[in-house]
């Protein structure tokens, strides 16, 4: 807009010099030129004066008085139309539709009227007044539209910047979610590998060691029975591993939790010759996800007892009441420090159990001390956490 005003002002200056008698009076021409270009320079400095109301009022008054003096020096009443139309449009264009812009336009109409009356008679003023008011109104309206367009452009630029910022933030969130997803998937794969391959192979090792011991003692029938159980366990482990590889926990077939736990305790007794007291109160229809976690928790608990506890008495209990499943595995073995066992590298069974419990909204607690045995308690809601 300032460029357009500058072009208009330069045109007014050239036209006025060409048609007026200023060229015959060097002093008036010099004064006219200096004041005219000071007036023009103030257009380009307007942003420095609209920061406060007092400075804005001072700017509007200074521009009006300069235009008034320039018209009087030129002696051209028609110049008043051009100059005061320009300053009126600039006031509205820069200030928008507010009381300061309105005050500036009123001031400029008053000064333009005064300059015309001083340079001509009333008849000329009457003829020029409609043209003056029309030119001021047109300039002010055009400047207002330009101001609105500039505001709309600024808003659009602001919205575009906000959109770019939001897009950048979404990209950062997406990367964060991807990293969290990868971490979660790695943890899930670690649990699956432990609960299938690692747990199954550890059980097979215990069974083979027991069979070897019976063979060494001449108990071939007992050894053969354990080997047959080991074969069944190997097939089960292979099936679990293939299922985990095909689709890590995305679909689970329903299992009979009571039968699965009885088989786990039967294998435990066969391997260790430790009698396992079993108490089961599990209703039918337990969600497969809950039942699978319960089975794996009991299997892990019994495997840990067989490997580390040196126990002579073991009990396993499973009770369902008040929409909760409560599992308790106890032994009278040597005990251990639960914190050290969970944090120790290479021992992920208890850590995996705790993660599975947390994912399902459950709680795992371990009570143990050296030479005082161990009690593992797992509480799970009977409704999966994602339901």
MOFEN-V449211 format. One record per backbone hydrogen bond with DSSP energy under -1.0 kcal/mol. NH is the residue of the N-H (numbers start at 1). CO is the residue of the C=O. E is the energy in kcal/mol with one decimal. If there is no record, write none. Layout:
# MOFEN-V449211
nh: (NH NH)
co: (CO CO)
e: (E E)
This chain:
# MOFEN-V449211
nh: (5 6 7 8 9 10 11 12 13 14 15 16 17 18 19 20 24 25 29 30 31 32 33 34 35 36 37 38 39 40 41 42 46 48 49 56 57 58 59 60 61 62 63 64 65 66 67 68 69 70 71 72 73 74 75 82 83 84 85 86 87 88 89 90 91 92 93 94 95 96 98 102 103 104 105 106 107 108 109 110 111 112 113 114 115 116 117 118 119 120 125 126 127 128 129 132 133 134 135 136 137 138 139 140 141 142 143 144 145 146 147 148 149 150 151 152 153 154 155 156 157 158 159 160 161 162 163 164 165 166 167 168 169 170 171 172 173 174 175 176 177 178 179 180 181 182 183 184 185 186 187 188 189 190 191 192 193 194 195 196 198 199 200 201 202 203 204 205 206 207 208 209 210 211 212 213 214 215 216 217 218 219 220 223 224 225 226 227 228 229 230 231 232 233 234 235 236 237 238 239 240 241 242 243 244 245 246 247 249 257 260 261 262 263 264 265 266 267 268 269 270 271 272 273 277 279 281 291 292 293 294 295 296 297 298 299 300 301 302 303 304 305 306 307 308 309 314 315 316 317 318 319 320 321 324 325 326 327 328 329 330 331 332 334 341 342 343 344 347 352 353 354 355 356 357 358 359 360 361 362 363 365 367 369 371 372 373 374 375 376 377 378 379 380 382 387)
co: (1 2 3 4 5 6 7 8 9 10 11 12 13 14 15 16 21 22 25 26 27 28 29 30 31 32 33 34 35 36 37 38 43 45 46 52 53 54 55 56 57 58 59 60 61 62 63 64 65 66 67 68 69 70 71 78 79 80 81 82 83 84 85 86 87 88 89 90 91 92 96 98 99 100 101 102 103 104 105 106 107 108 109 110 111 112 113 114 115 116 121 122 123 124 125 128 129 130 131 132 133 134 135 136 137 138 139 140 141 142 143 144 145 146 147 148 149 150 151 152 153 154 155 156 157 158 159 160 161 162 163 164 165 166 167 168 169 170 171 172 173 174 175 176 177 178 179 180 181 182 183 184 185 186 187 188 189 190 191 192 193 194 196 197 198 199 200 201 202 203 204 205 206 207 208 209 210 211 212 213 215 214 218 219 220 221 222 223 224 225 226 227 228 229 230 231 232 233 234 235 236 237 238 239 240 241 242 243 247 255 256 257 258 259 260 261 262 263 264 265 266 267 268 269 314 316 318 287 288 289 290 291 292 293 294 295 296 297 298 299 300 301 302 303 304 305 275 330 277 328 279 326 281 324 321 380 319 378 317 376 315 374 313 309 337 338 339 340 344 348 349 350 351 352 353 354 355 356 358 357 379 377 375 373 334 369 333 331 367 329 365 327 363 325 323 384)
e: (-2.4 -2.5 -2.2 -2.2 -2.7 -2.5 -2.1 -2.4 -2.5 -2.5 -2.6 -2.5 -2.3 -2.1 -2.0 -1.8 -1.4 -1.8 -2.5 -2.5 -2.5 -2.9 -2.6 -2.7 -2.5 -2.3 -2.2 -2.0 -2.5 -1.9 -2.4 -1.9 -1.1 -1.5 -1.9 -1.9 -2.4 -2.2 -2.3 -2.6 -2.3 -2.4 -2.6 -2.0 -2.5 -2.4 -2.4 -2.2 -2.6 -2.8 -2.1 -2.0 -2.7 -2.3 -1.9 -1.2 -2.9 -2.2 -1.5 -2.0 -2.4 -1.6 -2.4 -2.4 -2.2 -2.1 -2.8 -2.4 -2.2 -2.4 -1.4 -2.1 -2.5 -2.5 -2.3 -2.3 -2.4 -2.4 -2.3 -2.2 -2.6 -2.6 -2.4 -2.3 -2.7 -2.3 -2.4 -2.1 -1.5 -1.3 -2.0 -2.8 -1.9 -2.4 -2.1 -3.0 -3.0 -2.5 -2.7 -2.6 -2.8 -2.8 -2.6 -2.8 -2.8 -2.9 -2.6 -2.4 -2.5 -2.3 -2.6 -2.7 -2.5 -2.5 -2.5 -2.8 -2.6 -2.6 -2.8 -2.7 -2.6 -2.6 -3.1 -2.7 -2.5 -2.7 -2.7 -2.5 -2.7 -2.9 -2.7 -2.5 -2.6 -2.9 -2.3 -2.1 -2.8 -3.0 -2.2 -2.3 -3.2 -2.6 -2.4 -2.6 -2.9 -2.5 -2.4 -2.9 -2.8 -2.4 -2.3 -2.5 -2.7 -2.4 -2.3 -2.7 -2.9 -2.2 -3.1 -1.5 -2.4 -2.9 -1.8 -3.0 -2.3 -2.2 -2.3 -2.5 -2.0 -2.4 -2.9 -2.6 -2.3 -2.7 -2.6 -2.1 -2.3 -2.5 -2.2 -1.2 -1.0 -2.9 -1.3 -2.3 -2.7 -2.2 -1.9 -2.4 -2.4 -2.0 -2.4 -2.3 -2.0 -2.7 -2.7 -2.2 -2.5 -2.9 -2.4 -2.6 -2.6 -2.6 -2.6 -2.3 -2.3 -2.3 -2.7 -2.2 -1.1 -1.0 -2.6 -2.2 -2.1 -2.2 -1.9 -2.6 -2.2 -2.4 -2.2 -2.5 -2.2 -2.1 -2.5 -2.5 -2.9 -2.6 -2.2 -2.7 -2.7 -1.7 -2.4 -2.6 -2.4 -2.3 -2.3 -2.5 -2.6 -2.6 -2.7 -2.3 -2.3 -1.9 -2.5 -2.0 -2.7 -1.0 -1.1 -2.2 -3.1 -2.7 -2.5 -2.5 -1.2 -2.4 -1.4 -3.5 -3.2 -3.0 -2.5 -2.5 -2.5 -2.0 -1.3 -2.7 -2.0 -2.1 -1.8 -1.3 -1.6 -2.8 -2.2 -2.4 -2.3 -2.6 -2.4 -2.2 -2.4 -1.8 -1.3 -4.0 -2.2 -2.9 -2.9 -1.2 -4.6 -2.1 -1.2 -1.2 -2.9 -3.0 -2.9 -2.7 -2.8 -2.8 -2.0 -1.7)
